[in-house]
């Protein structure tokens, strides 16, 4: 089995998180287990988990294709 390029797989898509970010690279987040707020957490480490959709990358890649369409649609809605 080939190694997946994207180990950390998001259940909240990064494109969606960017709409809540001032700089498109980070977002404020709260870590409940540690009872700690992080003012600028990297989008690459928020809203996901390692190998959430499996190690073969099939589902992750399928979501990536869909997300490009969703990004355009949601972006237009927010714009208006």
C-alpha distances in whole Angstrom, upper triangle without the diagonal:
4,7,9,12,14,14,18,18,22,23,26,25,26,29,31,31,32,35,36,36,39,37,34,32,33,34,36,34,36,34,35,34,36,38,38,38,36,38,36,32,29,28,24,25,27,26,23,20,17,14,17,15,12,9,7,10,12,15,16,16,18,20,20,22,24,25,27,29,30,31,33,35,35,36,39,40,41,42,45
4,6,9,12,12,16,16,20,22,25,24,24,26,29,29,30,33,34,34,36,34,31,29,30,32,34,33,34,32,34,33,35,37,37,37,34,36,33,30,27,26,22,23,25,25,21,19,16,13,17,15,12,9,7,9,11,15,14,14,17,19,18,20,23,23,24,27,28,29,31,33,33,34,37,38,38,40,43
4,6,9,9,13,14,17,20,23,21,22,24,26,26,27,31,31,31,33,31,28,26,27,29,31,29,31,29,31,30,31,34,33,33,31,33,30,26,23,22,19,19,22,22,18,16,13,11,14,14,11,7,7,8,12,14,13,13,17,18,17,19,22,22,23,26,27,27,30,32,32,32,35,37,37,38,41
4,6,6,10,10,14,17,19,18,18,20,23,23,24,27,28,27,30,28,25,23,24,26,28,27,28,27,29,28,29,32,31,31,28,30,27,24,21,19,16,17,19,19,15,14,11,9,12,11,9,6,6,6,9,11,9,10,13,14,14,16,19,18,20,23,23,23,26,28,28,29,32,33,33,34,37
4,6,9,10,13,17,18,16,16,18,21,21,21,25,26,25,27,25,22,20,21,23,26,25,27,26,28,28,29,31,30,29,27,28,25,21,18,17,13,15,17,18,15,14,11,10,13,13,12,9,9,8,11,13,10,10,14,14,13,15,18,17,18,21,22,21,24,27,26,27,30,31,31,32,35
4,6,6,10,13,15,13,13,15,18,17,18,22,23,22,25,23,19,17,18,20,23,22,23,22,25,25,26,28,27,26,23,25,22,18,15,14,10,12,14,14,11,11,8,8,10,10,10,9,10,8,11,11,8,9,13,12,11,14,16,15,16,20,20,19,22,24,24,24,28,29,28,30,33
4,6,10,13,15,14,14,17,19,18,20,23,24,23,26,24,21,19,19,20,22,21,22,20,23,22,23,26,25,24,22,24,22,18,15,14,11,11,13,13,10,8,5,5,8,10,9,8,10,9,12,12,10,12,15,14,14,17,19,18,19,23,22,22,25,27,26,27,30,31,30,32,35
4,7,10,12,11,11,15,16,15,17,20,20,20,23,21,18,16,16,17,19,17,18,17,19,19,20,22,21,21,19,21,18,15,12,11,8,8,9,10,6,5,4,6,7,10,10,10,13,11,14,13,10,12,15,13,13,17,18,16,18,21,20,20,23,25,23,24,28,28,27,29,32
4,7,9,9,10,13,14,14,16,19,19,19,22,21,18,16,17,17,19,17,19,18,20,20,22,23,23,22,20,22,19,16,14,11,9,9,10,8,5,6,6,6,6,7,9,10,12,9,12,10,7,10,12,10,10,14,14,13,16,18,17,17,21,22,21,22,25,25,25,27,30
4,5,6,7,10,11,10,13,15,16,16,20,19,16,15,15,14,16,15,16,16,18,19,21,22,21,20,18,20,18,14,13,10,8,9,8,5,4,6,9,9,8,9,12,13,15,12,14,11,9,12,13,10,10,14,13,11,14,17,15,15,18,19,18,19,22,22,22,24,27
4,6,9,11,11,11,14,16,16,17,21,21,18,17,16,16,17,15,16,16,17,19,21,21,21,20,19,21,19,16,15,12,12,11,9,6,5,8,11,11,8,9,13,15,17,14,15,12,10,13,13,10,12,15,13,12,15,17,14,15,19,19,17,19,22,21,21,24,26
4,6,9,7,7,11,12,12,14,17,18,15,15,14,13,14,13,15,15,17,19,21,21,20,18,18,18,17,14,13,10,11,11,8,5,7,10,13,14,11,13,16,18,20,17,17,14,12,15,15,11,12,15,13,11,14,15,12,12,16,16,14,16,19,18,17,20,23
4,5,5,7,9,11,12,13,17,16,13,13,13,13,15,15,17,18,20,22,23,24,23,21,19,19,17,15,13,9,10,11,9,8,8,12,14,14,13,13,16,18,19,15,16,13,11,12,13,9,9,12,11,7,10,12,10,9,13,14,12,13,17,17,16,19,21
4,5,5,6,9,10,10,14,13,9,9,10,11,14,14,17,18,20,22,23,23,22,19,17,17,14,12,10,6,7,10,8,8,10,13,15,16,15,16,18,19,20,17,18,16,13,14,15,12,10,13,13,9,11,13,12,10,13,15,13,13,17,17,16,18,21
4,6,5,7,10,10,13,13,9,10,12,12,15,16,19,21,23,25,26,26,24,22,20,19,16,15,13,9,11,13,12,12,13,16,18,19,18,18,21,22,22,19,19,17,14,15,15,12,10,12,11,8,8,11,9,6,10,11,10,9,13,14,13,15,18
4,5,6,8,9,13,13,10,12,12,11,14,14,17,19,21,24,25,24,23,20,19,18,16,15,14,10,12,14,11,10,13,16,19,20,18,18,22,23,24,20,21,18,16,17,17,13,12,14,13,9,11,12,9,7,11,11,8,9,13,12,11,14,16
4,5,5,7,10,11,8,9,9,7,10,11,14,16,19,21,22,21,19,17,15,14,12,11,10,7,10,11,9,9,11,15,18,19,18,19,22,24,25,21,22,20,17,18,19,15,14,17,16,12,14,15,13,11,14,15,12,12,16,15,13,16,19
4,5,5,8,8,5,7,8,8,11,13,17,19,22,24,24,24,21,18,16,15,12,12,10,8,11,13,11,12,14,18,20,22,20,22,25,25,26,23,24,22,19,19,20,17,15,17,17,13,13,15,13,10,13,14,12,10,14,15,12,14,17
4,6,8,10,8,10,11,10,12,14,18,20,23,25,26,25,23,19,18,16,14,14,14,11,14,16,14,14,17,20,23,24,23,24,27,28,29,25,26,24,21,22,22,18,17,19,17,14,14,15,13,10,12,13,9,8,12,12,9,11,14
4,7,9,8,10,9,7,9,11,14,17,20,23,23,21,19,16,14,12,12,12,12,10,14,15,12,13,16,20,23,25,23,24,28,29,30,27,28,25,22,24,24,20,19,22,20,17,17,19,16,13,16,16,13,12,15,14,11,14,16
4,6,5,7,6,5,8,11,15,17,20,23,22,22,19,15,13,11,9,10,10,9,13,14,12,14,17,20,23,25,24,25,28,29,30,27,28,26,23,24,25,22,20,22,21,18,18,20,18,15,17,18,15,14,17,17,14,15,18
4,6,8,8,8,10,13,17,20,23,26,25,24,21,17,15,11,10,12,12,12,15,17,15,17,20,23,26,28,27,29,31,32,33,30,32,29,26,27,28,25,23,25,24,21,21,22,20,17,19,20,17,15,18,18,15,16,19
4,5,7,8,11,15,18,21,24,26,25,25,21,18,15,12,10,11,10,10,13,15,15,17,20,23,25,27,26,28,30,31,32,28,30,28,25,26,27,24,22,24,24,20,20,22,20,17,19,21,18,16,19,20,17,17,21
4,6,8,12,14,18,20,23,26,25,25,22,19,16,14,11,11,9,8,11,13,13,15,17,20,22,24,23,24,27,27,28,25,26,25,21,22,23,20,18,20,20,16,16,18,17,14,16,18,16,14,17,18,15,16,20
4,7,11,13,16,18,22,23,23,23,20,17,14,12,9,8,6,6,8,10,11,13,15,18,19,22,22,23,25,25,27,24,26,24,21,21,23,20,18,21,21,17,18,20,19,16,18,21,18,17,20,21,19,20,23
4,7,9,13,15,18,20,19,19,16,13,10,8,5,5,4,5,8,9,9,12,14,17,19,22,21,23,25,26,28,25,27,25,21,23,25,21,20,23,23,19,20,22,20,18,20,22,19,18,22,22,19,21,24
4,6,10,13,16,18,17,17,14,11,8,7,5,5,7,7,10,10,8,11,14,17,19,22,21,23,26,27,29,26,28,25,22,24,25,22,21,24,23,19,20,23,20,18,21,22,18,18,21,21,18,20,23
4,7,10,13,16,15,14,11,7,6,4,5,6,9,9,13,12,9,12,15,18,20,23,22,25,27,28,31,28,30,28,25,27,28,24,24,27,26,22,24,26,23,21,24,24,21,21,24,23,20,22,25
4,7,10,12,12,11,9,6,5,7,7,6,10,10,12,10,8,9,13,15,18,21,20,23,25,26,29,27,29,26,23,26,27,23,23,26,25,22,24,26,23,22,25,25,22,22,26,25,22,24,27
4,6,9,9,7,6,4,6,9,10,9,13,13,15,12,10,11,14,16,19,22,20,23,26,27,30,28,30,27,25,28,29,25,26,29,28,25,27,29,26,25,28,28,25,25,29,27,25,28,30
4,6,6,6,5,6,8,11,12,10,13,14,15,12,10,11,13,14,17,20,19,22,24,25,29,27,29,27,24,27,29,26,26,29,28,26,28,30,27,26,30,30,27,28,31,30,28,31,33
4,5,5,7,9,11,14,16,14,17,17,18,15,13,13,15,15,18,21,20,23,25,27,30,29,31,28,26,29,30,27,28,31,30,28,30,32,29,28,32,32,29,30,33,31,29,32,34
4,6,8,11,13,16,18,16,18,19,19,16,14,15,15,15,17,21,19,23,24,26,29,28,31,28,26,30,31,28,29,33,32,29,32,34,31,31,34,34,31,33,36,35,32,36,38
4,5,9,11,14,16,14,17,19,19,16,15,16,17,17,19,23,22,25,27,28,31,30,33,31,28,32,33,30,31,34,34,31,33,36,33,32,35,36,33,33,37,36,33,36,38
4,7,10,13,16,15,18,19,21,17,16,17,18,19,22,25,24,27,29,30,34,32,35,32,30,33,34,31,32,35,34,31,34,36,33,32,35,35,32,32,36,34,32,35,37
4,7,10,12,12,15,17,18,15,14,16,18,19,21,25,24,27,29,30,33,32,34,32,29,32,33,30,30,34,33,30,32,34,31,30,33,34,30,31,34,33,30,33,35
4,6,9,9,13,15,17,14,13,15,17,19,21,25,24,27,29,30,33,31,33,31,28,31,32,29,29,32,31,28,30,32,29,27,31,31,27,28,31,30,27,29,32
4,6,6,10,12,14,12,11,14,16,18,20,24,23,26,28,29,32,29,32,30,27,29,31,27,27,30,30,26,28,30,28,26,29,30,26,26,29,29,26,28,31
4,6,10,12,15,13,12,15,18,20,22,26,25,28,30,31,33,31,33,31,28,30,31,28,27,30,29,26,27,29,27,24,27,28,25,24,28,27,24,26,28
4,6,9,12,11,10,14,16,18,21,24,23,26,28,29,31,28,31,29,25,27,29,26,24,27,27,24,25,27,25,22,25,27,23,22,26,26,23,24,27
4,6,8,7,7,11,13,15,17,20,20,22,24,25,27,25,27,25,22,24,26,23,22,25,25,22,23,26,23,21,24,26,23,22,26,26,23,25,28
4,5,6,7,10,12,14,15,18,18,21,23,23,25,22,25,23,19,21,23,20,19,22,23,19,20,23,21,19,22,24,22,21,25,25,22,24,27
4,5,5,8,10,12,14,17,16,18,20,21,23,20,22,20,17,18,20,17,15,19,19,15,17,20,18,16,19,21,18,18,21,22,20,22,25
4,6,8,9,10,11,14,14,16,18,18,20,17,19,18,14,16,18,16,14,18,18,15,17,20,19,17,20,22,20,20,24,24,22,24,28
4,7,7,8,10,13,13,16,17,18,20,18,21,19,16,18,20,17,17,20,21,18,20,23,21,19,23,24,22,22,26,26,24,26,30
4,6,8,11,14,13,16,18,19,21,19,21,19,16,18,20,17,16,20,20,17,19,21,19,18,21,22,20,20,24,24,22,24,27
4,7,11,13,11,13,16,18,20,18,19,17,14,17,18,15,15,18,18,15,18,20,17,17,20,21,18,20,23,22,21,24,26
4,7,9,7,10,13,14,17,14,16,14,12,15,16,13,14,18,17,15,18,20,18,18,22,22,20,22,25,25,24,26,29
4,6,5,9,11,12,15,14,16,14,12,15,17,15,16,19,19,18,21,23,21,21,25,26,24,25,29,28,27,30,33
4,6,9,9,9,12,12,15,13,11,15,17,15,16,19,20,19,21,24,23,23,26,28,26,27,31,31,30,33,35
4,5,5,6,9,8,11,10,9,12,14,14,14,18,19,18,21,23,22,23,26,27,26,28,31,31,31,33,36
4,6,8,11,10,12,10,9,12,14,12,14,17,17,16,20,22,20,21,25,25,24,26,29,29,28,31,34
4,7,8,7,8,6,6,10,11,10,12,15,15,15,18,20,19,20,24,24,23,25,28,28,29,31,33
4,6,6,8,8,8,11,12,13,14,17,18,18,21,23,22,23,27,27,27,29,32,32,32,35,37
4,6,8,9,9,11,13,14,15,18,19,19,22,24,24,25,28,29,29,30,33,34,34,36,39
4,6,8,9,10,12,13,14,16,18,19,21,23,23,24,27,28,28,30,33,33,34,36,38
4,6,5,6,8,10,10,12,14,15,17,19,20,21,23,25,25,26,29,30,30,32,35
4,6,5,6,9,10,11,13,14,16,18,19,20,22,24,24,26,28,29,30,32,34
4,5,5,6,9,10,11,12,15,16,16,18,21,21,21,23,26,26,27,29,31
4,5,5,6,9,10,10,13,15,15,16,19,20,20,21,24,25,25,27,30
4,5,5,6,9,10,11,13,14,15,18,19,20,21,24,25,25,27,30
4,5,5,7,9,11,12,13,14,17,17,18,20,22,23,24,26,28
4,5,5,6,9,10,10,12,14,15,15,17,20,20,21,23,25
4,5,5,7,9,10,10,13,15,15,16,19,20,21,22,25
4,6,6,7,9,10,12,14,15,16,18,20,21,22,24
4,6,5,6,9,10,11,12,14,16,17,18,20,22
4,5,5,6,9,10,10,12,14,15,16,18,20
4,6,5,7,9,10,11,13,15,16,17,19
4,5,5,6,9,10,11,13,15,16,17
4,5,5,6,8,10,11,12,14,16
4,6,5,6,9,10,10,12,14
4,6,5,6,9,10,10,13
4,5,5,6,9,10,11
4,5,5,6,8,10
4,5,5,6,9
4,5,5,6
4,5,5
4,5
4
